[in-house]
Amino acid sequence: MAGMRDIAYSRAALRVLDRMPANVAARIRAKIEQYAADPESLANNVKALQNAEAGFRLRVGDWRILFDEAGNVIAVIKIAPRGGAYE
């Protein structure tokens, strides 16, 4: 198993995390960290995206985390509720 990868949050993603309820934000951060440590563990909740600014999306309940992977870094680009994530 490869080591834990670094996670970089965009300013917009951090803003969304700050505004949501603390328990939801903690759950989202935990899922992102779990994916960084072991991508296979969340394979069923991660999908590659077509024609989007991000390469992948991670589903956490009704929230979508759009991110890209570059080498050892996971770049979290956008965090949004299900309906508005892909606009």
C-alpha angles and dihedrals in degrees: 000000000000118000127264113293124226120258122215118190122205117231090250092052092050090049091054091048090051093052099047125082111285094239092054092046090050091051092050093048090048092052092049090050091047089053091048091052097043118006092185092062092068099032092125092056097045121081131179111239129223120217097357133124088245127056098219143021130212119203118219109174107295092344128092124207113200113201146158130218121221114174108298096350130087108204111204104208105172140006116194143150113271097261098050102036099095101045 
